[in-house]
Protein backbone atom coordinates (compact mmCIF):
# COMPACT_ATOMS: atom_id res chain seq x y z
CA UNK A 1 0.00 0.00 0.00
CA UNK A 2 1.17 3.48 -0.80
CA UNK A 3 0.91 6.55 1.38
CA UNK A 4 -0.78 9.81 0.39
CA UNK A 5 2.27 11.27 -1.34
CA UNK A 6 2.90 8.11 -3.36
CA UNK A 7 -0.69 7.59 -4.47
CA UNK A 8 -1.59 8.57 -7.99
CA UNK A 9 -4.51 10.87 -8.75
CA UNK A 10 -6.09 7.89 -10.46
CA UNK A 11 -6.01 5.96 -7.16
CA UNK A 12 -8.19 8.61 -5.52
CA UNK A 13 -10.49 8.81 -8.54
CA UNK A 14 -10.88 5.04 -8.60
CA UNK A 15 -11.83 4.93 -4.91
CA UNK A 16 -14.39 7.70 -5.33
CA UNK A 17 -15.91 5.93 -8.34
CA UNK A 18 -15.98 2.46 -6.82
CA UNK A 19 -16.89 3.32 -3.21
CA UNK A 20 -18.74 6.63 -3.27
CA UNK A 21 -20.34 7.23 -6.67
CA UNK A 22 -21.51 3.63 -7.07
CA UNK A 23 -23.40 3.85 -3.76
CA UNK A 24 -24.83 7.29 -4.61
CA UNK A 25 -26.06 6.36 -8.09
CA UNK A 26 -27.48 3.01 -6.99
CA UNK A 27 -29.32 4.52 -4.02
CA UNK A 28 -30.71 7.43 -6.01
CA UNK A 29 -31.95 5.04 -8.67
CA UNK A 30 -33.58 2.69 -6.22
CA UNK A 31 -35.05 5.40 -3.96
CA UNK A 32 -36.67 7.04 -6.95
CA UNK A 33 -38.45 3.78 -7.80
CA UNK A 34 -40.15 3.19 -4.45
CA UNK A 35 -42.67 5.28 -2.58
CA UNK A 36 -41.79 3.69 0.77
CA UNK A 37 -38.52 2.04 1.77
CA UNK A 38 -36.01 1.35 4.50
CA UNK A 39 -32.47 2.17 3.42
CA UNK A 40 -29.72 0.36 5.31
CA UNK A 41 -26.11 1.18 4.60
CA UNK A 42 -23.09 -0.46 6.17
CA UNK A 43 -19.97 1.68 5.85
CA UNK A 44 -16.40 0.84 6.83
CA UNK A 45 -14.93 2.13 10.08
CA UNK A 46 -12.49 3.97 7.79
CA UNK A 47 -15.22 6.60 7.43
CA UNK A 48 -14.88 7.34 11.14
CA UNK A 49 -11.20 7.02 11.94
CA UNK A 50 -8.25 7.69 9.60
CA UNK A 51 -5.57 5.06 9.33
CA UNK A 52 -2.17 4.90 7.70
CA UNK A 53 -2.05 4.24 3.94
CA UNK A 54 -5.81 4.42 3.44
CA UNK A 55 -6.42 8.08 2.62
CA UNK A 56 -8.19 7.42 -0.69
CA UNK A 57 -10.40 4.66 0.71
CA UNK A 58 -11.14 6.54 3.94
CA UNK A 59 -12.03 9.74 2.09
CA UNK A 60 -14.41 7.85 -0.21
CA UNK A 61 -16.08 6.13 2.75
CA UNK A 62 -16.35 9.43 4.68
CA UNK A 63 -18.03 10.99 1.63
CA UNK A 64 -20.41 8.03 1.48
CA UNK A 65 -21.24 8.42 5.17
CA UNK A 66 -21.97 12.13 4.72
CA UNK A 67 -24.15 11.45 1.67
CA UNK A 68 -26.31 8.95 3.53
CA UNK A 69 -26.59 11.18 6.59
CA UNK A 70 -27.73 14.07 4.38
CA UNK A 71 -30.14 11.82 2.51
CA UNK A 72 -31.56 10.61 5.83
CA UNK A 73 -32.33 14.20 6.85
CA UNK A 74 -33.85 15.05 3.48
CA UNK A 75 -36.06 11.98 3.41
CA UNK A 76 -36.97 12.06 7.11
CA UNK A 77 -40.59 11.14 6.70
CA UNK A 78 -42.82 8.15 7.16
CA UNK A 79 -41.93 6.97 3.65
CA UNK A 80 -38.21 6.41 4.22
CA UNK A 81 -36.24 5.31 7.25
C-alpha positions as CSV (number, residue, x, y, z in Angstrom):
1,X,0.0,0.0,0.0
2,X,1.2,3.5,-0.8
3,X,0.9,6.6,1.4
4,X,-0.8,9.8,0.4
5,X,2.3,11.3,-1.3
6,X,2.9,8.1,-3.4
7,X,-0.7,7.6,-4.5
8,X,-1.6,8.6,-8.0
9,X,-4.5,10.9,-8.8
10,X,-6.1,7.9,-10.5
11,X,-6.0,6.0,-7.2
12,X,-8.2,8.6,-5.5
13,X,-10.5,8.8,-8.5
14,X,-10.9,5.0,-8.6
15,X,-11.8,4.9,-4.9
16,X,-14.4,7.7,-5.3
17,X,-15.9,5.9,-8.3
18,X,-16.0,2.5,-6.8
19,X,-16.9,3.3,-3.2
20,X,-18.7,6.6,-3.3
21,X,-20.3,7.2,-6.7
22,X,-21.5,3.6,-7.1
23,X,-23.4,3.9,-3.8
24,X,-24.8,7.3,-4.6
25,X,-26.1,6.4,-8.1
26,X,-27.5,3.0,-7.0
27,X,-29.3,4.5,-4.0
28,X,-30.7,7.4,-6.0
29,X,-32.0,5.0,-8.7
30,X,-33.6,2.7,-6.2
31,X,-35.0,5.4,-4.0
32,X,-36.7,7.0,-7.0
33,X,-38.4,3.8,-7.8
34,X,-40.1,3.2,-4.4
35,X,-42.7,5.3,-2.6
36,X,-41.8,3.7,0.8
37,X,-38.5,2.0,1.8
38,X,-36.0,1.3,4.5
39,X,-32.5,2.2,3.4
40,X,-29.7,0.4,5.3
41,X,-26.1,1.2,4.6
42,X,-23.1,-0.5,6.2
43,X,-20.0,1.7,5.8
44,X,-16.4,0.8,6.8
45,X,-14.9,2.1,10.1
46,X,-12.5,4.0,7.8
47,X,-15.2,6.6,7.4
48,X,-14.9,7.3,11.1
49,X,-11.2,7.0,11.9
50,X,-8.3,7.7,9.6
51,X,-5.6,5.1,9.3
52,X,-2.2,4.9,7.7
53,X,-2.0,4.2,3.9
54,X,-5.8,4.4,3.4
55,X,-6.4,8.1,2.6
56,X,-8.2,7.4,-0.7
57,X,-10.4,4.7,0.7
58,X,-11.1,6.5,3.9
59,X,-12.0,9.7,2.1
60,X,-14.4,7.9,-0.2
61,X,-16.1,6.1,2.8
62,X,-16.4,9.4,4.7
63,X,-18.0,11.0,1.6
64,X,-20.4,8.0,1.5
65,X,-21.2,8.4,5.2
66,X,-22.0,12.1,4.7
67,X,-24.1,11.4,1.7
68,X,-26.3,8.9,3.5
69,X,-26.6,11.2,6.6
70,X,-27.7,14.1,4.4
71,X,-30.1,11.8,2.5
72,X,-31.6,10.6,5.8
73,X,-32.3,14.2,6.8
74,X,-33.9,15.1,3.5
75,X,-36.1,12.0,3.4
76,X,-37.0,12.1,7.1
77,X,-40.6,11.1,6.7
78,X,-42.8,8.2,7.2
79,X,-41.9,7.0,3.7
80,X,-38.2,6.4,4.2
81,X,-36.2,5.3,7.2
